[in-house]
């Protein structure tokens, strides 16, 4: 009998539009990994002055999120992310291809989200996450390969979402592994 009442309460809550779960996909630019690469390039400039970096490719962190809403304000969940950077090395003396360098970034961060305003078709929120990134590097020029793990985080101080009751587009302004500016689509159920 208790199970029937519990199921009835759950269906009533769903019928009234209460959502507890949300999933999202996003892409962001100027992530922590991107900043780290820029500083490493500056520090490596004297050592790598004999080579030109060409065909450089970097895309922002692509991430997926899940949140479970504990109450009207606080939701807990996690973020997984992937970033990639690659470039070709050419000898400055002979202008010939010398090798390729590739870095991949795999991130996992538990997170908390604070919903400050939740309207029927819009919302304002903040998000904090802290976890780790696995960075894999390969350089065919010197036959080099390594992996390392480092702490990482995301602090999105201003998040705006708009759209329907279940599906919303969102944009965030913050700093961290997801990026300084990121956007995506969220589904609430």
Backbone bond lengths (Angstrom), bond angles and torsions (degrees), N, CA, C in turn:
res aa  C-N    CA-C-N  psi(-1)  N-CA   C-N-CA  omega(-1)  CA-C   N-CA-C  phi
1 X - - - 1.447 - - 1.536 111.15 -
2 X 1.349 115.06 -41.56 1.468 119.21 179.67 1.523 110.52 -63.16
3 X 1.348 116.69 -37.92 1.462 120.16 179.25 1.520 111.10 -64.59
4 X 1.326 117.08 -38.61 1.466 120.98 178.62 1.520 110.21 -65.58
5 X 1.338 117.51 -43.20 1.463 120.73 177.60 1.518 111.41 -63.58
6 X 1.348 116.94 -41.34 1.463 121.36 178.98 1.529 110.74 -63.15
7 X 1.325 116.73 -44.45 1.476 120.50 177.71 1.520 110.17 -62.90
8 X 1.327 117.15 -41.16 1.468 120.92 178.51 1.518 111.24 -62.37
9 X 1.349 117.21 -42.41 1.465 120.95 177.42 1.524 110.61 -63.28
10 X 1.331 116.61 -41.55 1.463 120.82 -179.92 1.525 110.76 -63.39
11 X 1.318 117.17 -43.78 1.465 120.66 179.16 1.522 111.09 -66.25
12 X 1.340 117.12 -37.94 1.463 120.24 177.40 1.515 110.66 -63.32
13 X 1.338 116.59 -43.70 1.461 120.32 179.24 1.521 110.31 -62.29
14 X 1.342 117.18 -42.70 1.453 120.01 178.23 1.521 110.27 -65.25
15 X 1.322 117.39 -40.23 1.466 120.67 -179.63 1.523 110.76 -64.08
16 X 1.319 117.57 -32.57 1.450 120.79 179.30 1.522 111.90 -81.36
17 X 1.317 117.34 -0.09 1.458 120.62 174.70 1.508 115.41 93.09
18 X 1.341 118.70 8.63 1.461 119.67 179.10 1.523 109.13 -72.30
19 X 1.307 115.76 125.88 1.464 120.61 177.14 1.519 108.33 -115.36
20 X 1.303 116.25 138.91 1.461 121.30 179.66 1.518 111.74 -114.14
21 X 1.325 118.53 -25.49 1.456 122.48 -174.42 1.521 110.16 -111.71
22 X 1.317 115.38 149.49 1.458 120.16 171.83 1.515 109.81 -149.46
23 X 1.321 115.56 141.58 1.457 122.90 175.21 1.521 106.89 -125.12
24 X 1.329 116.19 149.88 1.462 120.21 -177.95 1.519 110.10 -148.96
25 X 1.314 115.04 153.55 1.462 122.31 169.47 1.518 106.95 -123.73
26 X 1.340 116.21 143.03 1.464 120.19 -175.26 1.520 110.51 -149.13
27 X 1.315 114.89 160.31 1.463 121.83 170.12 1.527 107.13 -134.76
28 X 1.326 115.60 138.81 1.459 120.14 -178.11 1.510 111.81 -136.15
29 X 1.313 115.40 160.86 1.462 121.57 -179.94 1.511 112.11 -119.55
30 X 1.321 115.19 158.36 1.467 123.93 -179.59 1.524 111.50 60.54
31 X 1.328 115.06 54.29 1.465 121.26 179.73 1.524 111.10 -77.69
32 X 1.328 116.25 170.21 1.469 120.92 175.32 1.523 111.25 -55.56
33 X 1.326 116.98 -42.47 1.472 120.69 179.86 1.518 111.09 -63.14
34 X 1.330 116.86 -38.45 1.460 121.26 177.76 1.522 110.72 -63.59
35 X 1.327 117.73 -44.19 1.466 121.92 177.62 1.529 110.74 -63.89
36 X 1.334 116.63 -41.48 1.459 120.75 179.76 1.537 110.16 -61.84
37 X 1.332 116.89 -41.79 1.467 120.53 177.62 1.522 111.57 -61.40
38 X 1.321 117.37 -41.67 1.463 121.34 -179.15 1.534 110.68 -62.69
39 X 1.341 117.14 -44.17 1.465 120.10 178.83 1.527 111.70 -67.27
40 X 1.335 117.22 -38.12 1.461 120.06 177.04 1.521 111.25 -63.52
41 X 1.326 117.20 -38.70 1.472 120.73 178.00 1.518 111.08 -62.54
42 X 1.326 117.13 -39.87 1.473 120.98 178.47 1.526 110.13 -65.30
43 X 1.334 117.34 -43.73 1.463 121.11 -179.18 1.528 112.03 -70.09
44 X 1.336 117.28 -31.17 1.471 121.17 -179.43 1.523 113.01 -84.52
45 X 1.314 118.68 -7.24 1.471 121.40 -174.94 1.523 113.31 -54.35
46 X 1.336 120.43 -45.63 1.471 118.68 179.48 1.530 113.22 -64.83
47 X 1.317 117.37 -34.89 1.464 122.04 -178.18 1.525 111.16 -74.88
48 X 1.333 115.96 -40.26 1.465 119.94 -175.24 1.527 112.86 -98.66
49 X 1.312 117.83 24.89 1.464 121.01 -176.78 1.525 112.90 -68.73
50 X 1.320 118.38 -12.60 1.467 121.26 179.34 1.527 111.83 -85.07
51 X 1.347 117.34 -2.90 1.458 120.81 -175.88 1.527 111.11 -128.58
52 X 1.324 114.36 148.62 1.463 121.97 172.31 1.517 108.14 -103.17
53 X 1.333 116.50 139.45 1.461 121.12 174.02 1.526 107.06 -96.03
54 X 1.319 115.45 122.46 1.464 120.83 -179.49 1.520 110.23 -128.10
55 X 1.322 114.95 164.20 1.470 122.08 177.77 1.522 111.02 54.30
56 X 1.321 115.85 39.72 1.458 120.79 -179.16 1.528 109.95 -68.46
57 X 1.338 115.44 132.41 1.465 121.61 179.04 1.515 108.54 -130.04
58 X 1.301 115.44 127.40 1.455 120.66 174.04 1.509 107.12 -146.89
59 X 1.294 115.89 127.20 1.462 117.54 172.28 1.509 107.55 -117.23
60 X 1.295 114.44 152.30 1.454 119.99 -177.63 1.520 111.72 -62.16
61 X 1.307 115.65 170.82 1.448 120.70 -178.47 1.525 110.33 -68.32
62 X 1.314 115.24 126.68 1.467 121.99 172.57 1.518 105.55 -95.51
63 X 1.326 117.40 128.83 1.459 118.70 -175.49 1.525 112.03 -137.75
64 X 1.324 114.20 158.44 1.458 123.02 173.53 1.522 107.03 -125.01
65 X 1.317 116.06 142.56 1.459 121.42 -177.52 1.528 110.05 -128.74
66 X 1.323 115.19 151.39 1.457 121.98 169.18 1.525 107.32 -135.89
67 X 1.325 116.35 134.68 1.470 121.59 174.97 1.517 109.90 -133.77
68 X 1.331 114.93 142.84 1.463 122.83 172.75 1.522 107.43 -116.02
69 X 1.314 116.38 122.58 1.457 120.77 -176.41 1.530 110.87 -80.78
70 X 1.337 115.99 118.23 1.456 121.73 178.61 1.519 111.69 -77.40
71 X 1.331 115.50 -38.17 1.469 122.13 177.07 1.528 107.26 -152.99
72 X 1.308 118.40 -167.24 1.467 119.69 -176.28 1.519 113.28 -67.16
73 X 1.327 118.35 -19.95 1.460 121.12 -176.85 1.519 114.42 -106.20
74 X 1.323 118.33 -42.09 1.462 121.74 -169.75 1.535 111.93 -108.06
75 X 1.334 114.46 133.63 1.462 121.46 173.66 1.527 108.25 -130.70
76 X 1.320 116.55 144.54 1.459 121.45 178.00 1.523 109.01 -120.01
77 X 1.328 115.64 152.90 1.453 118.44 -179.21 1.509 112.08 -179.85
78 X 1.324 114.81 -147.37 1.450 119.79 -177.80 1.516 111.93 -155.11
79 X 1.320 114.08 161.28 1.466 122.48 -178.76 1.522 107.84 -129.54
80 X 1.333 116.75 133.40 1.456 121.66 169.07 1.520 106.94 -117.50
81 X 1.323 116.60 141.23 1.459 119.48 -176.71 1.518 112.26 -142.15
82 X 1.334 114.94 159.14 1.463 121.87 177.92 1.518 109.05 -140.13
83 X 1.326 116.05 132.63 1.464 122.33 174.41 1.521 109.69 -131.29
84 X 1.328 116.79 158.82 1.464 121.27 -176.19 1.524 109.83 -147.01
85 X 1.344 115.10 142.50 1.459 121.32 174.90 1.525 107.73 -143.32
86 X 1.333 116.64 137.33 1.467 120.26 175.32 1.527 109.45 -151.17
87 X 1.331 115.31 155.17 1.458 121.36 174.82 1.521 109.06 -159.24
88 X 1.334 114.83 158.24 1.465 122.27 176.68 1.527 108.93 -97.43
89 X 1.326 116.22 144.63 1.460 122.00 176.44 1.527 109.22 -105.92
90 X 1.334 115.39 130.20 1.466 122.17 177.38 1.525 108.98 -122.51
91 X 1.319 115.67 135.60 1.461 120.94 177.54 1.524 109.59 -67.42
92 X 1.339 116.88 130.19 1.471 120.36 178.87 1.520 111.60 -68.97
93 X 1.327 117.73 -31.41 1.469 121.30 -178.20 1.528 112.16 -70.07
94 X 1.324 116.42 -46.95 1.468 119.88 -173.34 1.522 113.62 -108.93
95 X 1.334 117.52 -5.38 1.461 123.43 -177.86 1.534 111.11 53.49
96 X 1.329 116.32 42.09 1.457 121.37 177.99 1.520 109.99 -116.36
97 X 1.309 114.70 152.52 1.466 121.71 178.97 1.522 109.64 -63.60
98 X 1.338 116.53 129.57 1.464 121.12 -178.11 1.524 113.21 -112.47
99 X 1.315 117.15 -21.66 1.458 119.34 -178.99 1.513 111.69 162.12
100 X 1.316 115.23 178.99 1.461 122.34 -178.70 1.522 108.94 -129.07
101 X 1.321 116.09 139.54 1.457 122.00 176.57 1.528 108.66 -115.95
102 X 1.337 116.44 133.04 1.461 121.94 -178.39 1.522 109.37 -134.69
103 X 1.326 116.13 135.62 1.467 122.09 173.82 1.525 108.53 -129.21
104 X 1.330 116.32 136.91 1.458 122.96 175.27 1.521 108.24 -123.01
105 X 1.328 115.96 144.49 1.463 122.44 -177.15 1.525 109.30 -127.10
106 X 1.340 116.70 117.39 1.457 122.76 179.14 1.533 107.18 -113.79
107 X 1.329 116.98 121.41 1.463 121.24 -172.57 1.522 111.46 -121.71
108 X 1.336 116.19 141.29 1.459 123.71 174.16 1.524 107.48 -135.01
109 X 1.349 116.04 123.21 1.468 120.07 -177.20 1.528 111.13 -140.08
110 X 1.336 118.79 118.25 1.460 120.38 166.76 1.529 108.13 -62.47
111 X 1.341 116.87 149.02 1.467 118.53 -174.04 1.519 112.17 -148.49
112 X 1.316 114.06 164.15 1.466 122.56 175.78 1.529 107.75 -133.94
113 X 1.315 115.33 142.44 1.468 121.54 -178.50 1.526 108.36 -125.54
114 X 1.332 115.67 136.12 1.458 122.16 179.26 1.524 108.65 -113.27
115 X 1.320 116.53 112.09 1.468 122.31 179.65 1.522 108.67 -88.51
116 X 1.324 116.40 104.96 1.464 121.05 -177.00 1.523 111.57 -81.73
117 X 1.321 117.16 -39.99 1.465 122.20 178.81 1.523 107.18 -135.59
118 X 1.325 116.95 127.06 1.463 121.44 177.78 1.522 109.28 -127.79
119 X 1.320 115.67 96.13 1.455 120.64 176.28 1.522 110.22 -91.98
120 X 1.302 115.69 176.74 1.465 120.67 -179.53 1.534 111.76 -64.17
121 X 1.339 116.88 -33.95 1.464 120.28 -177.33 1.527 113.96 -127.92
122 X 1.324 117.84 9.92 1.461 120.65 179.11 1.524 109.49 -155.19
123 X 1.337 114.95 166.83 1.452 119.94 176.89 1.519 110.83 -163.61
124 X 1.330 115.38 154.63 1.460 123.32 173.19 1.516 107.40 -121.30
125 X 1.330 116.63 139.27 1.455 120.34 -176.85 1.524 110.96 -154.82
126 X 1.341 115.16 169.04 1.461 123.93 171.48 1.519 107.19 -128.97
127 X 1.345 116.10 157.16 1.459 120.10 -177.13 1.522 109.44 -143.80
128 X 1.346 116.25 138.10 1.457 122.56 176.00 1.524 108.62 -128.47
129 X 1.329 116.03 138.07 1.461 120.80 178.62 1.521 108.95 -144.89
130 X 1.327 115.53 146.51 1.462 120.66 176.72 1.518 108.02 -145.12
131 X 1.337 116.15 131.43 1.454 120.27 -179.17 1.510 111.52 -166.13
132 X 1.331 116.29 -137.46 1.465 120.38 -175.17 1.525 110.56 -142.95
133 X 1.332 114.40 154.87 1.462 122.58 176.20 1.518 108.99 -122.95
134 X 1.326 115.83 132.75 1.453 122.62 171.57 1.518 106.67 -95.97
135 X 1.330 116.15 119.38 1.463 122.01 -179.59 1.523 108.51 -108.74
136 X 1.330 116.76 122.46 1.459 121.35 175.86 1.515 108.11 -111.09
137 X 1.329 116.21 135.11 1.465 121.60 -178.69 1.521 109.75 -128.04
138 X 1.327 115.36 140.10 1.469 121.86 174.63 1.516 107.95 -137.66
139 X 1.329 115.62 135.73 1.457 122.11 177.42 1.519 107.46 -133.78
140 X 1.342 116.52 109.51 1.465 120.03 -176.48 1.525 112.46 -74.47
141 X 1.323 117.78 -18.59 1.464 120.71 -179.63 1.527 111.48 -64.59
142 X 1.323 115.77 -43.46 1.472 119.88 -177.97 1.532 111.69 -112.74
143 X 1.349 116.96 14.04 1.458 122.67 179.68 1.530 110.30 51.04
144 X 1.321 114.71 58.89 1.459 122.79 -173.20 1.522 108.86 -120.84
145 X 1.328 116.06 136.05 1.455 120.89 176.85 1.523 108.71 -150.02
146 X 1.327 116.85 133.65 1.465 119.53 176.01 1.515 109.86 -156.95
147 X 1.321 114.33 162.11 1.466 122.25 176.53 1.516 108.10 -132.06
148 X 1.319 115.67 144.64 1.457 119.42 175.44 1.520 109.33 -149.37
149 X 1.311 115.10 154.06 1.465 121.60 179.89 1.517 108.30 -113.41
150 X 1.338 115.90 136.40 1.461 119.47 175.41 1.527 109.23 -139.29
151 X 1.328 115.59 155.54 1.464 121.49 178.76 1.522 109.32 -66.06
152 X 1.322 115.78 147.97 1.454 120.63 177.82 1.517 109.62 -149.28
153 X 1.321 116.55 167.65 1.455 121.52 -173.24 1.520 110.74 -158.70
154 X 1.328 114.65 168.89 1.464 122.76 172.56 1.514 107.53 -145.59
155 X 1.323 116.59 132.19 1.463 122.69 174.49 1.523 107.07 -129.46
156 X 1.323 115.49 99.39 1.464 120.96 176.64 1.518 106.78 -97.93
157 X 1.314 115.80 103.61 1.460 119.93 -174.47 1.519 112.50 -79.35
158 X 1.331 116.52 -30.07 1.460 119.90 -179.15 1.520 109.25 -129.38
159 X 1.320 116.36 114.04 1.457 122.39 176.12 1.515 109.55 -121.63
160 X 1.306 116.15 137.53 1.467 122.44 178.90 1.505 107.68 -129.11
161 X 1.336 116.93 130.15 1.451 121.86 175.05 1.514 109.37 -127.10
162 X 1.332 115.21 145.88 1.465 120.02 -179.67 1.519 108.92 -150.71
163 X 1.323 114.59 148.81 1.456 120.16 178.61 1.504 110.87 147.41
164 X 1.312 115.28 -147.00 1.457 121.28 -178.64 1.512 112.37 -81.57
165 X 1.304 114.71 -174.02 1.458 120.40 -179.22 1.532 111.59 -68.40
166 X 1.335 117.21 -36.76 1.460 121.14 -177.11 1.528 113.51 -102.96
167 X 1.323 117.58 -39.75 1.464 121.43 -176.24 1.526 109.00 -112.29
168 X 1.328 115.29 127.99 1.463 120.77 -179.24 1.522 111.16 -139.32
169 X 1.301 115.81 144.48 1.460 121.77 169.50 1.527 106.89 -86.80
170 X 1.321 116.88 151.74 1.461 118.87 179.07 1.520 110.90 -144.64
171 X 1.324 114.53 157.98 1.467 122.94 174.53 1.524 107.16 -140.19
172 X 1.342 115.63 143.94 1.454 121.12 -179.67 1.518 110.47 -132.80
173 X 1.313 114.78 146.12 1.453 122.67 174.39 1.524 106.69 -119.24
174 X 1.325 116.19 123.50 1.461 119.75 -177.66 1.506 110.98 -170.67
175 X 1.322 115.03 -148.93 1.452 121.03 178.85 1.527 107.83 -154.17
176 X 1.341 115.83 142.08 1.455 119.60 178.52 1.511 111.81 144.10
177 X 1.325 115.79 -162.52 1.462 120.75 -174.10 1.520 113.08 -71.46
178 X 1.318 118.76 -25.22 1.465 119.58 175.76 1.525 111.34 -78.97
179 X 1.315 117.68 -18.78 1.453 120.89 175.04 1.513 113.81 122.21
180 X 1.333 114.31 169.61 1.460 121.94 176.80 1.526 109.92 -75.93
181 X 1.316 115.59 -39.24 1.463 122.31 176.79 1.513 107.23 -130.41
182 X 1.325 116.69 125.59 1.450 119.92 178.19 1.516 109.86 -139.49
183 X 1.311 114.89 156.97 1.454 120.49 179.64 1.510 110.35 -149.42
184 X 1.326 115.36 161.76 1.442 119.22 -179.81 1.505 112.17 -179.93
185 X 1.330 114.47 -158.92 1.461 122.79 -178.23 1.525 108.45 -128.19
186 X 1.324 116.09 138.58 1.461 122.67 -178.33 1.537 109.31 -122.90
187 X 1.340 115.69 141.10 1.462 121.73 175.69 1.513 108.45 -120.85
188 X 1.338 116.56 125.81 1.469 122.12 -179.72 1.521 109.15 -109.87
189 X 1.329 114.90 136.67 1.464 119.22 178.25 1.518 111.32 -147.22
